[in-house]
Amino acid sequence: MDLVLEAFRKMPGSTLNVVGSVDWEKDFMEAYGGDLRGRANVRYHGSLDPSGERYRRVVEHCLAFIAPSCSEGISPATTTVMQTGLYPIISRETGVTLPEGHGTYLESCTIDEIVQACQDVVSRSEDSLRKDIEACQTFALHRYSRDAFTSDMRSYLAAAIQRPNDL
């Protein structure tokens, strides 16, 4: 989050909508609370229910989401927002796979790389961007759905039962 806030200092003409609660992170709020609450191009919404009306109103005015995670398993926030239909700008450390040739992986997660990725997205044609978003959304709805999780877990458990010594 700190890197994204820093990047948007360099992009005063772009709006950053921050969804998720960081109020409990005292050190972060001391360093970046002013950015979250005091900048014209940053809107802090706190935690929102992805099935709720407030979430829908926020994302309908967004084009992309940025997730420069340092380490996670599979980021539920990233998969949820991909399923919503926003263009992904993510680090590989989110644990989320993007469909081949679609979306943007941040390789170094530097402020300049985040700025460049945002500029690249907004400079693309509407048609090209729409195709990328649709591919990412369809991929996420299939790969990261509850049904996919259930199927993968059943397969894993069946294999574990058949070969208990291989685990």
C-alpha positions as CSV (number, residue, x, y, z in Angstrom):
1,M,0.0,0.0,0.0
2,D,2.8,2.4,0.8
3,L,4.3,2.0,-2.6
4,V,1.0,2.6,-4.3
5,L,0.3,5.7,-2.3
6,E,3.8,7.0,-3.2
7,A,3.2,6.2,-6.9
8,F,-0.1,8.2,-6.8
9,R,1.8,11.2,-5.4
10,K,3.4,11.2,-8.9
11,M,0.0,10.9,-10.6
12,P,-2.1,13.7,-9.3
13,G,-4.5,13.4,-12.2
14,S,-5.4,9.8,-11.4
15,T,-7.6,8.7,-8.6
16,L,-6.7,5.9,-6.2
17,N,-9.6,4.2,-4.4
18,V,-8.3,2.3,-1.3
19,V,-10.5,-0.6,-0.1
20,G,-9.6,-2.5,3.0
21,S,-9.0,-1.6,6.6
22,V,-5.6,-0.2,7.6
23,D,-6.8,1.9,10.6
24,W,-5.4,-0.7,13.0
25,E,-1.9,-0.5,11.6
26,K,-0.6,2.3,13.8
27,D,2.8,2.8,12.2
28,F,1.3,2.8,8.7
29,M,-1.3,5.3,9.7
30,E,1.3,7.6,11.2
31,A,3.3,7.5,8.0
32,Y,0.5,7.5,5.4
33,G,-2.7,8.6,7.2
34,G,-2.4,12.0,5.6
35,D,-2.2,10.4,2.2
36,L,-5.3,8.3,2.8
37,R,-7.4,11.1,4.2
38,G,-5.9,14.3,2.9
39,R,-5.2,14.0,-0.8
40,A,-7.6,15.0,-3.5
41,N,-6.7,12.0,-5.6
42,V,-7.0,9.3,-2.9
43,R,-10.3,8.0,-1.5
44,Y,-10.1,5.7,1.5
45,H,-13.2,3.5,1.8
46,G,-12.2,1.1,4.5
47,S,-13.5,-2.5,4.4
48,L,-16.3,-3.1,1.9
49,D,-18.4,-6.2,1.3
50,P,-17.7,-7.3,-2.3
51,S,-21.4,-8.2,-2.6
52,G,-22.6,-4.9,-1.3
53,E,-23.8,-1.8,-3.0
54,R,-21.0,0.5,-1.7
55,Y,-18.4,-1.8,-3.2
56,R,-20.3,-1.9,-6.6
57,R,-20.4,1.9,-6.6
58,V,-16.7,2.2,-6.0
59,V,-15.6,-0.3,-8.6
60,E,-17.9,0.9,-11.3
61,H,-15.7,4.0,-11.4
62,C,-12.4,2.1,-11.5
63,L,-10.4,0.7,-14.4
64,A,-7.7,-1.4,-12.6
65,F,-6.5,-2.6,-9.3
66,I,-2.9,-2.7,-8.0
67,A,-1.7,-5.4,-5.6
68,P,2.1,-5.2,-5.1
69,S,2.2,-7.8,-2.3
70,C,5.6,-8.9,-0.9
71,S,4.3,-12.3,0.3
72,E,1.0,-14.1,0.5
73,G,-0.5,-17.4,-0.2
74,I,-3.2,-16.8,-2.8
75,S,-4.6,-13.3,-2.2
76,P,-8.4,-13.5,-1.8
77,A,-8.6,-9.7,-2.4
78,T,-6.8,-10.1,-5.7
79,T,-9.0,-13.0,-6.9
80,T,-12.1,-11.2,-5.8
81,V,-11.3,-8.0,-7.7
82,M,-10.3,-10.0,-10.8
83,Q,-13.7,-11.7,-10.6
84,T,-15.3,-8.2,-10.3
85,G,-13.8,-7.3,-13.7
86,L,-11.0,-4.8,-13.0
87,Y,-7.7,-4.9,-14.8
88,P,-5.0,-6.6,-12.6
89,I,-1.6,-4.9,-11.9
90,I,-0.2,-7.4,-9.4
91,S,3.1,-8.9,-8.1
92,R,3.7,-12.6,-8.5
93,E,3.8,-12.7,-4.7
94,T,0.1,-12.4,-4.6
95,G,0.1,-16.1,-5.5
96,V,-2.4,-15.4,-8.3
97,T,-1.8,-16.6,-11.8
98,L,-2.8,-14.4,-14.7
99,P,-4.0,-15.8,-18.0
100,E,-1.2,-15.9,-20.5
101,G,-0.8,-12.5,-22.2
102,H,-3.3,-10.7,-20.0
103,G,-3.0,-8.4,-17.0
104,T,0.3,-7.0,-15.7
105,Y,2.8,-8.5,-13.4
106,L,4.9,-6.1,-11.4
107,E,8.5,-7.5,-11.4
108,S,10.2,-5.2,-9.0
109,C,7.3,-3.4,-7.3
110,T,9.1,-0.1,-7.4
111,I,7.2,3.2,-7.3
112,D,8.4,4.0,-10.9
113,E,7.3,0.6,-12.1
114,I,3.8,1.1,-10.6
115,V,3.5,4.5,-12.2
116,Q,4.6,3.1,-15.6
117,A,2.1,0.2,-15.3
118,C,-0.7,2.6,-14.5
119,Q,0.3,4.8,-17.5
120,D,0.5,1.8,-19.8
121,V,-3.0,0.7,-18.8
122,V,-4.7,4.1,-19.4
123,S,-2.9,4.6,-22.7
124,R,-4.3,1.3,-24.2
125,S,-7.3,1.2,-26.6
126,E,-10.6,0.6,-25.0
127,D,-11.1,-2.5,-27.1
128,S,-7.7,-4.0,-26.2
129,L,-8.3,-3.3,-22.5
130,R,-11.9,-4.7,-22.6
131,K,-10.5,-8.0,-24.1
132,D,-7.8,-8.2,-21.4
133,I,-10.3,-7.6,-18.6
134,E,-12.8,-10.1,-20.0
135,A,-10.0,-12.8,-20.2
136,C,-8.8,-12.1,-16.7
137,Q,-12.3,-12.0,-15.3
138,T,-13.3,-15.3,-17.0
139,F,-10.1,-16.9,-15.9
140,A,-10.6,-15.8,-12.3
141,L,-14.2,-16.9,-12.2
142,H,-13.2,-20.3,-13.3
143,R,-9.9,-20.9,-11.5
144,Y,-10.6,-19.2,-8.2
145,S,-14.3,-20.1,-7.7
146,R,-15.6,-22.1,-4.8
147,D,-16.4,-24.9,-7.2
148,A,-12.8,-25.0,-8.5
149,F,-11.5,-25.0,-4.9
150,T,-13.9,-27.9,-3.9
151,S,-12.9,-29.9,-7.0
152,D,-9.2,-29.4,-6.4
153,M,-9.5,-30.3,-2.7
154,R,-11.5,-33.5,-3.5
155,S,-8.8,-34.5,-6.0
156,Y,-6.0,-33.8,-3.5
157,L,-7.8,-35.8,-0.7
158,A,-8.5,-38.7,-3.1
159,A,-4.8,-38.8,-4.1
160,A,-3.8,-38.6,-0.4
161,I,-6.0,-41.5,0.5
162,Q,-4.7,-43.6,-2.3
163,R,-1.0,-42.9,-1.6
164,P,-0.7,-42.0,2.1
165,N,3.0,-42.6,2.2
166,D,3.7,-40.1,-0.5
167,L,2.7,-37.1,1.6
